Amino acid sequence: MKKINFNSIKSRMIIGYGSMALLIVIVVFITLSQIANIMVMGNDILENKQPSRMYVDAMKSGVRHSNVTLQNYLLSGDEKLKNELDEIWEKEVQATKDSIDSLKAYWGNPENIIIYEKLNRLGDRIRNKQAEVMSNAQFGGGDISLSLYDYTDMEGDTIYDTNDLQNWIDDELNNQSSNNNPNGNLYADNLKPLSDEFDEKAALLYSNLEQESLTIGDKIFAARDRFVIIESIIVILSIVLCFIFYRFARKQIKGSIDALQSEVKILSEGNIPETKAKTNDEFDIILEEIHTLSGNLANVKNFALEVGKGSFDSDISVFNNQGDIGSSLAEMRDSLKNVSEEARIRNWTNKGSAEFGDILRKYNNNISELSDHVITFMVNYLSANQGSIFIVDEDANGEEALHLTATYAYDRKKFLEKTIQAGQGLVGQVYLEKQSIYMKELPENYITITSGLGKATPKSIFIVPLIANDTVYGVIEIGTFTEFTENERKFIEDVGENIASSVQSVKINERTNKLLEDSQQMTEEMRAQEEEMRQNMEELQATQEEMERSQKENNERLIAIEKSGMSYIEFTPNGEIITADDTFIDLFGYNSVDEIKGKHHRIFVSDEYASSEDYQLFWENLRAGKIQNGIFERYSKNGQRIQIKGSYTVIRNQNGEITKMVKFAFDITEVYQKLEALVKEKEALIQQLEEIEGKIKSAGEGGLDELKAYQKELKKSLIEKLQKNESELKASLEKQKRDLGIS
């Protein structure tokens, strides 16, 4: 997110106008809030306080109306007045109470609510007392006359004080009732004190509500006055802020122009400003261009000083090496640098060749030692990071191959296989083509340079064949995080010839020594092999005798199984028949094993079972190595059902793989047939018994004894038959056990 510069001219304008807009928003907000506050207070007067006062006064008038109606009833005894009295309480008094109940929740003064609750209780007492007075009233006195024209405070047809009028009526009625009617004192004695107290409380509540209305009115006028004062202050403050903003903006712009003028004056005098002036506003763009010009002039000065000292590798760039001045100075520096670089390369090559010759002369007796020192010197002298050397030698097959003899900073995973055939990989290809390979874009994970701090991939690899007299004696591979220069690659190729000559001499010496050592070792190995062969012959003879004994025992077991009546058959893991013994062939009605050999096991089961999921699961379990035991239903060649008890098991080879399935089984069909016949006979006898019991239940007393005797005889016969069948079944089972050799 771009950082806002509050010192820029644009930002100051935005801040100024934004401040004015904010002040306008504040004024509008305060205005609306004050208007809303005044409206709330006015609404409280119009919708709560004023209606509450009206309903309190109406409630007071309703109670007075009920008292006047009661007095008329006491004087006249008119029964219609009793109903009128009830209607006054329900329609006038109760209606006003309901209205006040809906408004009192908004009264802010708890005292008014308490006074109103007292009024309710006084009203209930007055109504109850009125009912009591009516029940105690007696009639039969004189008439009472009452005229409003006798009221002294009445002016024409207008009555100004209703409370005074009500008091006058009460007094007149009381005086006349006391003199002319027996009920005259009932009202004065029972209801006059309660009515006076009710009027007093109602007047107090009315006065309180009226006073609260006046207080709210005063608050409305006070809020209006505050609003005018605040609005005036905000307007004055806005004017002051605008003036301050103008003064501040004018001062800042003038300062920016002065800073710009100062920088230009320093350059015009031929000097370079030492400090970098900033205004933090739009003038910074012009100052930045002036600073760039100052920097380029400073670079011209530094460039001249560096060239004068003979330093041509300086990173100083004048005008980005562009333009007339920049390009001319860059060309001059490059020419001087090339002359210096050629002299440095010659010195570096001569020094390296001399040091390398010393190593070849010092370590010319051992290939491994020579390889270690050669690769270490090459990597260090070239300031490389990684290297390896391969020497040509015969592999295990007697063919020429490249063998890794020394490495520098290689990961072990790269050369787990330390022998490379001709044409194998880049090293093998260099050996085959006798041409160097220089790579600057390496495949991913080709090699990594390792150290105690981690691993990294080199940037370039140079692979060079070691050739002497047109014969390749090895390959050297060097990697670096940078790129090899052309003179470095030429140096590696030149010293490669010297390495090849040294390797050739060392290999001749090593081969002569190795032939002598091999001859001595071969003599010792032949003696050891002769003793080992004698021991192997003895062990082989003992093993052969053990196999013959085991074969004889297995043959005897098979003969015993055949004599016991147990059948035997073999299957492939797919269920195809391999072979079977004679007992199995005879049991299933076939003439020879050739009749069933190669066919699937499904020829022994029903078509329905052969296509079922259970049959597929049976073979899947067998192929998984699970032994299957139990009693199985099978079918012979002619379709006869056979019950066999047997076991399917698997045979594995020396690798643990299942090669075939074997089943051992014996025939239990006879036992199953006898058992089924016995069950059927038992069911028939039980049915006969049930029929007899039914006849006994339905027979009369005459034939009942005869049926019971027949039932008894039948039960006895049934028990004898069941015992006989049980004995035969046991004998059959014993015969099966004897045939199978089971004790």
Secondary structure, DSSP 4 states (H G I P E B T S, - for coil): -PPP-TTSHHHHHHHHHHHHHHHHHHHHHHHHHHHHHHHHHHHHIIIIIHHHHHHHHHHHHHHHHHHHHHHHHHHH--THHHHHHHHIIIIIIHHHHHHHHHHGGG---HHHHHHHHHHHHHHHHHHHHHHHHHHH-----------GGG-TT-BTTB-S-HHHHHHHHHHHHHHHHHHH-TTHHHHHHHTHHHHHHHHHHHHHHHHHHHHHHHHHHHHHHHHHHHHHHHHHHHHHHHHHHHHHHHHHHHHHHHHHHHHHHHHHHHHHTT---SS----SSTTHHHHHHHHHHHHHHHHHHHHHHHHHHT-------SGGG-HHHHHHHHHHHHHHHHHHHHHHHHHHHHHHHHHHHHHHHHT-S-HHHHHHHHHHHHHHHTT-SEEEEEEEEE-TTS-EEEEEEEEESB-GGGGSS-EEETTSHHHHHHHHHT--EEESSPPTTS--EEETTEEE--SEEEEEEEEETTEEEEEEEEEESS---HHHHHHHHHHHHHHHHHHHHHHHHHHHHHHHHHHHHHHHHHHHHHHHHHHHHHHHHHHHHHHHHHHHHHHHHHHHHHHTT-EEEEE-TTSBEEEE-HHHHHHTT-S-GGGTTT-BGGGGS-HHHHTSHHHHHHHHHHHTT--EEEEEEEE-TTS-EEEEEEEEEEEE-TTS-EEEEEEEEEE-HHHHHHHHHHHHHHHHHHHHHHHHHHHHHHS-HHHHHHHHHHHHHHHHHHHHHHHHHHHHHHHHHHHHHHHTT--
